[in-house]
Amino acid sequence: MEWCESPFSSSGSARRLRLHRNSLQYRLKKIRALTGKDPWKFKDAFDLWVAFSLKDMENLKS
């Protein structure tokens, strides 16, 4: 979510998540491997953001 909300800025996202920039890159690659969605492509990143947002909304109902 942070990746999409901070205009795809590696350094900005990593800082807000309190991660090293390389750790963030590793996690983004892992997301791509697990989902088949490329977080560096706008449409795929948007799809991921929507999916995570819906998941968050589902968790709020519980």
Phi, psi and omega in degrees: 000315181300322180303315181285327185278349178240060185022050175056037180263112181299311183292319179294315179296314181299318180298313182292329179273355182058049177237158169288147182303322179294326177295320177297315179301318178300315181294322178295321177295323179295319176300317179298318180293321183282325187255340186079001178261135182264109182299345179276349176263131187305311183298316179295319178297321178295317177302316179295318180299316179298315180299315179293324178295317178296321178297319177297319179295321178297320180291331179291328181290333184286000000 
